Amino acid sequence: MRHPLLFIPEIPMRSSVLPRTLPAALVIAASTVLSGCGWFRSEPVYLDSREARPLEVPPDLVLPSSAAALQIPPAPAGATAPGEAPPPAAGPATSFEITDSAESAFRRVGLALGRIEGVTATPVAALGSHEVSFKGESFLVRIAAQGEIVRIDAISPTGTAISGGVAGELLGLLQARLR
């Protein structure tokens, strides 16, 4: 029985045409979608590329010499060579030298600084120096080897050699301990 307010018309279906065409249409649509429309694509251009022959230099062309480009110019007069310690700065008690290896001198300077009263020292192996605090001033005590001779000097935080003052006093005490 039908409801009086709800009227849905019945649509008659043709059973003979729809069942035959529907599977064929689904197969064609699925093959088109799943193939990515590959039927319309051609091969990419880069697959056809070939290696070109190397460039040839004409026989009359002479290459310039590159030997001068690799030469290191000499150091200016008065400059230090790489690996050498800079010359001592002018002034009283800026540095002193001992005969020892760099590693042994670094260790000995660290021990001597630890035995001087009022000195706080921290080794800085990468710089070959000790960061020192003495009588309210901070500076570096640098150990620079030149063969079997090791030069010990005081360097300010700005990188200049310190002559005299508290650093000169500490270098005097350090020299007395290392001799």
C-alpha positions as a printed NumPy array, in Angstrom:
array([[  0.   ,   0.   ,   0.   ],
       [  1.135,   3.409,  -0.809],
       [  1.308,   6.274,   1.516],
       [ -1.028,   9.023,   0.378],
       [  1.449,  11.892,   0.92 ],
       [  4.475,  10.202,  -0.594],
       [  4.297,   9.701,  -4.276],
       [  7.33 ,   8.15 ,  -5.946],
       [  6.83 ,   7.312,  -9.543],
       [  8.187,   4.001, -10.714],
       [ 10.742,   4.159, -13.499],
       [ 10.703,   1.216, -15.766],
       [ 14.168,  -0.188, -16.638],
       [ 15.131,  -1.75 , -19.836],
       [ 16.793,  -4.922, -18.844],
       [ 18.164,  -5.821, -22.248],
       [ 20.488,  -2.779, -22.998],
       [ 21.802,  -1.722, -19.561],
       [ 23.403,  -4.974, -18.389],
       [ 25.435,  -5.32 , -21.597],
       [ 26.763,  -1.743, -21.892],
       [ 27.458,  -1.054, -18.205],
       [ 30.35 ,  -3.559, -17.77 ],
       [ 31.925,  -2.459, -21.068],
       [ 31.779,   1.219, -20.034],
       [ 33.265,   0.402, -16.608],
       [ 36.166,  -1.522, -18.179],
       [ 36.977,   1.329, -20.593],
       [ 36.788,   3.968, -17.819],
       [ 38.951,   1.895, -15.431],
       [ 41.608,   1.165, -18.06 ],
       [ 41.813,   4.868, -18.981],
       [ 42.122,   5.987, -15.354],
       [ 44.573,   3.258, -14.308],
       [ 46.841,   3.677, -17.304],
       [ 47.327,   7.39 , -16.563],
       [ 46.417,   8.249, -20.093],
       [ 49.635,   6.601, -21.215],
       [ 48.27 ,   6.156, -24.707],
       [ 48.704,   9.889, -25.298],
       [ 52.286,  10.195, -23.994],
       [ 55.441,   9.814, -26.013],
       [ 58.904,   9.055, -24.603],
       [ 60.711,  11.954, -22.846],
       [ 63.168,  13.906, -24.958],
       [ 66.119,  13.304, -22.608],
       [ 66.033,   9.569, -23.323],
       [ 67.1  ,  10.29 , -26.916],
       [ 70.109,  12.459, -25.922],
       [ 73.579,  11.248, -26.806],
       [ 77.015,  12.128, -25.45 ],
       [ 78.769,  14.744, -27.547],
       [ 82.369,  14.465, -28.627],
       [ 84.916,  16.245, -26.394],
       [ 86.126,  19.667, -27.462],
       [ 89.266,  19.701, -29.525],
       [ 91.95 ,  22.363, -29.084],
       [ 93.284,  23.648, -32.391],
       [ 96.96 ,  22.746, -32.875],
       [ 98.061,  26.388, -33.203],
       [ 96.589,  27.346, -29.806],
       [ 99.171,  27.404, -26.99 ],
       [ 98.011,  27.218, -23.397],
       [ 99.554,  29.806, -21.037],
       [101.821,  28.509, -18.298],
       [100.142,  28.198, -14.914],
       [103.386,  27.608, -12.99 ],
       [103.576,  31.229, -11.788],
       [100.065,  31.028, -10.36 ],
       [101.116,  28.406,  -7.823],
       [104.21 ,  30.137,  -6.457],
       [104.139,  31.645,  -2.974],
       [105.678,  35.111,  -2.885],
       [108.532,  35.688,  -0.435],
       [107.707,  37.238,   2.944],
       [108.468,  40.951,   3.301],
       [111.645,  41.904,   5.154],
       [111.237,  41.719,   8.919],
       [108.141,  39.477,   8.824],
       [108.081,  36.13 ,  10.585],
       [107.853,  32.927,   8.565],
       [104.938,  30.572,   9.186],
       [105.526,  28.446,  12.295],
       [107.961,  30.902,  13.848],
       [107.221,  32.89 ,  16.963],
       [107.059,  36.657,  16.487],
       [110.115,  38.628,  17.529],
       [110.134,  39.789,  21.136],
       [108.542,  43.153,  21.794],
       [110.686,  45.968,  23.055],
       [110.589,  46.499,  26.806],
       [111.65 ,  44.869,  30.047],
       [110.882,  41.186,  30.759],
       [108.573,  40.512,  27.835],
       [109.698,  36.905,  27.266],
       [112.306,  34.254,  27.979],
       [113.475,  31.023,  26.35 ],
       [114.118,  27.504,  27.627],
       [115.511,  24.397,  25.926],
       [112.738,  21.783,  25.819],
       [110.094,  20.275,  23.529],
       [106.804,  22.134,  23.077],
       [104.7  ,  19.45 ,  24.817],
       [107.042,  19.171,  27.787],
       [107.346,  22.951,  28.123],
       [103.541,  23.318,  28.046],
       [103.212,  20.782,  30.867],
       [106.083,  22.315,  32.894],
       [104.686,  25.859,  32.548],
       [101.28 ,  24.629,  33.747],
       [102.836,  22.972,  36.803],
       [104.982,  26.039,  37.592],
       [101.985,  28.4  ,  37.283],
       [100.045,  26.189,  39.692],
       [102.842,  26.537,  42.294],
       [103.079,  30.345,  42.163],
       [100.987,  31.945,  44.892],
       [ 98.068,  34.071,  43.662],
       [ 97.98 ,  32.595,  40.142],
       [ 94.887,  31.016,  38.628],
       [ 95.774,  29.272,  35.352],
       [ 93.685,  27.377,  32.816],
       [ 95.443,  25.482,  30.013],
       [ 94.335,  26.268,  26.44 ],
       [ 96.055,  23.489,  24.469],
       [ 94.602,  24.57 ,  21.115],
       [ 96.422,  27.9  ,  21.417],
       [ 99.527,  26.473,  23.091],
       [ 99.022,  28.823,  26.022],
       [ 97.643,  29.161,  29.551],
       [ 94.945,  31.669,  30.463],
       [ 96.253,  33.345,  33.618],
       [ 94.754,  35.605,  36.262],
       [ 97.375,  37.243,  38.535],
       [ 96.97 ,  40.243,  40.853],
       [ 93.645,  41.228,  39.278],
       [ 94.823,  41.1  ,  35.658],
       [ 94.045,  38.44 ,  33.057],
       [ 96.319,  37.537,  30.143],
       [ 97.759,  34.559,  28.26 ],
       [101.123,  32.939,  28.875],
       [102.055,  31.636,  25.417],
       [104.46 ,  28.776,  24.712],
       [105.934,  28.95 ,  21.178],
       [108.434,  26.317,  20.006],
       [111.255,  26.963,  17.543],
       [112.881,  23.539,  17.273],
       [114.332,  22.633,  20.68 ],
       [114.049,  26.236,  21.919],
       [110.731,  27.229,  23.492],
       [109.865,  30.893,  23.885],
       [107.49 ,  31.883,  26.713],
       [105.817,  35.297,  26.693],
       [102.722,  37.113,  27.971],
       [ 99.964,  38.174,  25.589],
       [ 97.143,  40.629,  26.303],
       [ 93.506,  39.765,  25.49 ],
       [ 93.884,  41.911,  22.344],
       [ 96.8  ,  39.752,  21.124],
       [ 99.701,  42.129,  21.738],
       [102.795,  41.249,  23.759],
       [102.774,  42.629,  27.289],
       [105.976,  44.21 ,  28.529],
       [106.544,  44.722,  32.238],
       [103.863,  45.284,  34.853],
       [102.092,  42.347,  36.47 ],
       [102.765,  40.133,  33.423],
       [106.497,  40.942,  33.567],
       [106.533,  40.124,  37.272],
       [104.823,  36.765,  36.634],
       [107.227,  35.961,  33.778],
       [110.152,  36.631,  36.155],
       [108.673,  34.257,  38.764],
       [107.948,  31.674,  36.081],
       [111.471,  31.923,  34.661],
       [112.973,  31.355,  38.117],
       [110.823,  28.233,  38.603],
       [111.668,  26.764,  35.19 ],
       [115.485,  27.227,  35.31 ]])
